[in-house]
Amino acid sequence: MKILSRTLQELRYAFKVFSPYRHLRKVTVFGSARTPPDHPAYQQAVVFSRAMAQEGWLVITGAASGIMEAGHVGAGRDRSMGLNILLPFEQAANAVIAGDPKLVHMKYFFTRKLMFVKETSAMCCLPGGFGTLDEGIEVLTLLQTGKRDMVPVVFLDEPGGDFWTGFQEFVERRLLARGMISPEDLSLYRITDRAEVAVREILNFYRVYHSMRYVRRQLVIRLSRMPSEDAPSQLANRFGDLLAEGQFEIRGPLDEERDEPELAALPRLVFSFRRNNFGRLRQLIDWLNATEPGLSQPIGLSPNATGEIRSSPSL
C-alpha cells in the first residue's frame, strides 16, 4: 500500500506539471550524468538541444549533471523540462532547471521512465551507462511490441565516436544474426554522430505523419497533408503484408474520435493492422514522409514555428 500510494502521488503530480505543455512537441534526451562539460558528447548534446528548441520543441532530461545538464544548457530554461530521480549520489538538479516549476522530483525509476516515454514525441540517446542503456532499450522494446505509439528514436554519438556503432554491431551480430529480432526492427531507430542529422530525423518523422490511434481493430494514422487518390493502391503494393483484412483507406475522422475535436480536420489513413511487425509500420510512416505521393498543400494541424500543435490558418 505504501508503494501504491507513493506511485499515485508521483504520477498525479507529474501529470499536473506536464498537462499545460501537452500541446507542444517534446524530445527526451538520455545520457550519462558523468560526462564533463568539456567532453565532445556534452557539446553534442548542447548543439542538438539548442537546435530542437529553436524548432519550438521542449527538451526533457533527467535534470541532473552531464548529458542531462547539456540538454538543458542547449534548450535554455524556458524550453527545458526535468524528471529528477532522488538518489543518494550524483543526482541533484542542474543549475539550469533547479527551482523551475517544470521540474519534477521522483522516488521511483519506473514512474520516471513512464513519464519519459508517455510525454514525449521523440527520443535522443547520447552515450551513457546502465541507466541510458536501460532507458534506450526499453523504448525500443515498447515500440517493437506496440506498447508505445510510434516515435522517432535517435542514438547520437559524439563526432567521430564509436559508442553507438559498437551497440549496432552487437545488435546485428548477436541479436539479428541469431534470429532474436527481425530485420525490420532495425528501422525503429537511427544511429548518427551528427547533431543536424539527428534533428532532421526527428523533424522529418512529423513531415506528413501526425499521430496514431487504434479504434477497435483499425489503426488510424492522422496525416498533416492529404494524400493523392492512388495512395491506397501504392500502399497496398508496398505494405500489403501489414493488412489483417480489407484495404488501406483515406478518410476523415471515425465516430470514435469525437473526443479529439482538435484533430478533426486531419485526413486519416485507416486500415486493419496485423500488429505483428511494428518495424514495417515504421517503414510505412517513413515512406509517407519521404515520398509524399501527390500530396496537396498542408491542411489541418501541423507544428508551427513555436512547435505548437494547432489549427492551420489555411482552414
C-alpha positions in Angstrom: 0.0 0.0 0.0 2.9 2.4 0.7 4.3 1.8 -2.8 0.9 2.2 -4.4 0.2 5.4 -2.5 3.6 7.0 -3.3 3.3 5.9 -7.0 -0.1 7.6 -7.4 1.1 10.7 -5.7 4.1 10.9 -8.0 2.1 10.3 -11.2 -0.6 12.7 -10.2 1.9 15.4 -9.5 3.9 14.7 -12.7 0.7 14.7 -14.9 -0.3 18.1 -13.3 3.1 19.6 -14.2 3.1 18.3 -17.8 -0.5 19.0 -18.5 -0.1 22.7 -19.6 2.5 21.6 -22.1 0.7 18.7 -23.8 0.1 20.8 -27.0 3.9 21.2 -27.5 6.2 18.6 -29.1 8.9 17.4 -26.7 12.1 15.4 -27.1 13.6 13.3 -24.3 17.4 13.4 -24.1 19.1 10.5 -22.3 22.8 10.3 -21.5 25.4 9.9 -18.8 25.4 12.1 -15.7 29.2 11.8 -15.5 30.1 13.5 -18.8 32.1 16.7 -18.1 31.3 20.0 -19.9 34.5 19.8 -22.0 33.6 16.4 -23.4 32.6 16.2 -27.1 29.4 14.3 -26.2 28.4 17.1 -23.8 28.9 19.7 -26.5 27.0 17.5 -29.0 24.0 17.4 -26.6 24.1 21.2 -26.3 24.1 21.6 -30.1 21.3 19.1 -30.6 19.1 20.5 -27.8 19.6 24.1 -28.9 18.5 23.2 -32.5 15.4 21.4 -31.2 14.5 24.3 -29.0 14.9 26.7 -32.0 12.4 24.5 -33.8 9.9 25.1 -31.0 10.4 21.8 -29.1 10.7 21.3 -25.4 13.7 19.2 -24.1 13.1 16.7 -21.3 16.0 15.3 -19.4 16.7 13.6 -16.1 17.6 17.1 -14.8 21.0 16.1 -13.3 24.5 16.8 -14.5 26.4 15.6 -17.6 24.4 15.0 -20.7 21.2 15.9 -18.9 22.6 19.3 -18.0 23.9 19.7 -21.5 20.4 19.2 -22.9 19.1 22.0 -20.7 22.0 24.3 -21.4 21.3 23.9 -25.1 17.5 24.3 -24.8 17.6 27.1 -22.2 15.5 27.2 -19.0 12.2 28.3 -20.8 12.3 25.3 -23.2 13.5 22.7 -20.6 11.6 20.2 -18.5 13.1 17.8 -15.9 12.4 14.5 -14.3 14.8 14.2 -11.4 15.3 10.9 -9.6 16.0 11.0 -5.9 19.3 9.2 -5.3 22.0 9.3 -2.6 24.6 10.5 -5.2 25.1 12.3 -8.5 21.5 13.4 -9.0 21.0 16.9 -7.7 19.1 19.1 -10.2 21.4 21.1 -12.5 21.6 24.8 -12.3 19.6 25.4 -15.4 16.4 23.7 -14.3 16.7 23.8 -10.4 13.7 25.5 -8.9 11.8 25.6 -12.2 8.1 24.7 -12.0 8.7 22.4 -15.0 10.9 20.2 -12.8 9.5 17.0 -11.1 11.3 15.1 -8.4 10.5 11.3 -8.4 11.4 8.5 -6.0 10.8 5.5 -8.3 12.6 4.8 -11.6 9.5 3.1 -13.1 7.3 6.2 -12.6 10.0 8.4 -14.0 10.5 6.1 -17.0 6.8 6.1 -17.7 6.8 9.9 -17.8 9.9 10.0 -20.1 8.1 7.8 -22.6 4.5 9.0 -22.2 5.1 12.7 -22.5 7.5 12.8 -25.4 7.3 12.9 -29.2 10.9 11.7 -29.8 13.9 10.2 -28.0 17.6 11.0 -28.4 20.1 8.8 -26.6 23.7 10.0 -26.2 26.5 7.9 -24.7 25.8 6.8 -21.1 25.9 4.0 -18.6 23.5 1.4 -17.3 20.7 3.9 -17.0 21.0 5.2 -20.5 21.1 1.7 -22.0 18.1 0.7 -19.8 16.1 3.6 -21.0 17.0 3.3 -24.6 16.4 -0.4 -24.8 13.0 -0.1 -23.0 11.9 2.5 -25.6 12.8 0.1 -28.4 11.0 -2.8 -26.6 7.9 -0.7 -26.3 8.0 0.3 -30.0 8.8 -3.2 -31.2 5.8 -4.7 -29.2 3.4 -1.9 -30.0 3.1 -0.7 -26.4 4.0 2.8 -27.4 2.8 4.8 -30.4 5.5 5.2 -33.0 8.0 7.9 -32.3 11.5 8.6 -33.8 14.4 7.3 -31.8 18.0 8.5 -32.5 21.2 7.3 -30.9 23.5 10.3 -31.2 27.3 9.9 -30.7 29.9 12.5 -30.3 31.5 13.5 -33.7 33.6 10.6 -34.9 32.6 8.5 -31.8 32.1 4.7 -31.8 29.8 4.3 -28.7 26.6 3.5 -30.7 28.3 1.9 -33.6 29.5 -0.7 -31.1 25.9 -1.1 -30.0 24.8 -1.6 -33.6 27.4 -4.2 -34.1 26.2 -6.1 -31.1 22.6 -5.9 -32.3 23.4 -7.1 -35.8 25.9 -9.9 -34.8 24.2 -11.1 -31.6 20.5 -10.4 -32.0 19.7 -10.2 -35.7 22.1 -12.9 -36.8 20.6 -15.3 -34.2 17.0 -14.6 -35.1 16.2 -12.8 -31.9 14.9 -9.7 -33.7 13.6 -9.1 -37.2 15.5 -7.2 -39.9 12.6 -4.6 -39.9 13.3 -3.9 -36.2 16.4 -2.0 -37.3 14.1 0.6 -38.8 12.9 1.6 -35.3 15.9 3.7 -34.6 18.8 5.6 -36.3 22.4 6.0 -35.3 24.4 9.1 -36.2 27.3 11.2 -34.9 26.0 14.4 -36.4 23.6 16.6 -34.5 22.0 18.0 -37.6 21.2 14.5 -38.9 19.5 13.7 -35.5 17.4 16.9 -35.7 16.4 16.2 -39.3 15.5 12.6 -38.5 13.1 13.8 -35.8 11.5 16.7 -37.7 11.1 14.6 -40.9 9.2 12.0 -38.9 6.4 14.6 -38.5 6.6 15.9 -42.0 3.4 14.1 -43.0 2.7 11.8 -40.1 0.9 13.5 -37.3 -0.2 10.8 -34.8 -1.9 7.5 -34.5 -4.7 5.8 -32.6 -6.4 2.4 -32.5 -10.2 2.2 -33.0 -11.2 -1.4 -32.3 -9.3 -3.4 -34.9 -8.5 -0.4 -37.1 -5.3 1.6 -37.0 -5.9 5.3 -37.6 -2.9 7.3 -38.8 -3.5 11.0 -38.8 -1.8 13.0 -41.6 -1.0 16.6 -41.8 -1.5 16.6 -45.6 -3.9 14.9 -47.9 -2.5 12.0 -50.0 -3.4 11.5 -53.6 -6.3 9.3 -54.7 -3.9 6.5 -55.7 -2.0 6.5 -52.4 -4.0 3.4 -51.1 -3.1 1.3 -54.1 0.6 2.3 -53.8 0.5 1.4 -50.1 -1.2 -1.9 -50.9 1.6 -2.8 -53.3 4.4 -1.9 -50.8 2.8 -2.7 -47.5 0.1 -5.2 -48.1 1.7 -7.6 -45.6 0.6 -5.3 -42.8 -3.1 -5.8 -43.6 -5.0 -8.3 -41.5 -8.0 -7.8 -43.8 -9.5 -5.2 -46.1 -7.6 -2.4 -47.8 -5.9 0.9 -47.0 -8.5 3.8 -46.9 -8.1 7.6 -46.9 -11.0 9.2 -45.0 -12.0 11.6 -42.3 -12.2 11.0 -38.6 -14.1 8.0 -37.2 -17.0 8.5 -34.9 -15.0 7.2 -32.0 -12.5 10.1 -32.4 -15.1 12.7 -31.4 -13.2 13.1 -28.1 -10.4 14.7 -30.0 -12.2 17.5 -31.9 -8.9 19.5 -32.3 -7.8 16.8 -34.8 -11.0 16.6 -36.8 -9.6 18.4 -39.8 -6.8 16.0 -40.4 -7.1 13.3 -43.1 -6.7 9.7 -42.0 -5.0 6.6 -43.3 -7.1 3.8 -41.9 -6.5 0.0 -42.1 -6.8 -3.2 -40.2 -3.2 -3.6 -38.9 -1.9 -7.1 -38.4 0.2 -5.9 -35.4 2.9 -8.4 -35.8 5.7 -6.2 -37.3 6.0 -2.7 -36.0 9.3 -2.2 -37.8 7.3 -2.4 -41.0 4.8 0.1 -39.7 7.7 2.5 -39.1 8.8 1.8 -42.7 5.3 2.7 -43.9 5.5 6.0 -42.0 8.9 6.7 -43.4 7.6 6.1 -46.9 4.7 8.5 -46.4 7.1 11.2 -45.1 9.7 10.7 -47.8 7.6 10.2 -51.0 4.5 12.3 -50.4 2.8 10.8 -53.5 0.6 13.5 -55.0 0.2 15.4 -51.7 -1.8 18.6 -51.8 -1.0 21.7 -49.7 -0.8 21.2 -45.9 -4.1 21.1 -44.2 -5.4 20.5 -40.7 -3.0 20.6 -37.8 0.8 20.9 -38.0 3.6 22.2 -35.8 4.0 25.9 -36.4 7.2 27.9 -35.7 6.8 27.5 -32.0 6.4 23.8 -32.1 2.7 24.1 -31.1 0.1 21.8 -32.4 -2.9 23.8 -33.5 -5.2 24.5 -36.4 -3.7 25.8 -39.6 -4.7 29.4 -40.6 -5.5 28.0 -44.1 -8.6 26.1 -42.8 
